[in-house]
Amino acid sequence: MTTMPKKDTNNVLRFNVGSGNQNAVWICYRCNLRFYEESIAGLHNRLSNHSPRKIEFSQRSEAIA
């Protein structure tokens, strides 16, 4: 009798968020993906033919009370 290997559900692709533009994120709404580096968003555009949208935001250094 042969057994099937266990499916690993912890395969997560991680990127270093601090290395890119910290005030922008690229979102592909068709694939429901977020990219934190422009180069990775461009790669997704070339591979899938969908262009992710660039969303810019400002980071406040003050804590909201």
N, C-alpha and C positions, 0 to 999 in steps of 0.2 A: 504494500500500500504506500502511495506517495502522499506527502502532505504539502500543501501550499504554504509558501512563506508568509509570515505575518506582514500585513500592510503597515508601513510606517506612516503615521499621520502627522509626524512632527517635521516634515520637510517644508521649511519656511525659508524663503529667499530674503536675506537681510542686506541692507545697504547702510553705509555710514551716513547718517543724516547730516552730521556736522560738516561734512566736506563740501556740500553743495551750497546753493543759494538758500539761506535760512529764511528768506522772506517770500518764497514762492514754492508752489507745488504744482505738478502737472497731473491732470486727472483725465483718464480715458473713460468716458461715461458708457461707451459701448461694451467695454470689457470689465468695468467696475474695478479699475486699477489706479493706484496713486504712485507717482514717481517723484523722488526728492532731488533728482539730478537731471539736468537738461539733456545730457548725453544719453542717459537711459531712456528718456522720453522720445528722443530722436530715433533711437534704435527700435523702439516699439512702433513708431510711425513707419519706418522702413519695412519692418517685418509684417505688420498687420494691415497696413494701408489706412489706419485710423489715426487722426492727429489728436493727441491729448491737448486739452486746454490748459493754459497757464493761469493759475490763480495766485495773485499776489496779496499779501496781507502784512500788516505791521505788527510787530511784537512790542508790547508794552512792558517796560521794566518795573512798573509799579504793581503792587499787589492790589487786587480788587477786594475791598472790605465788605 
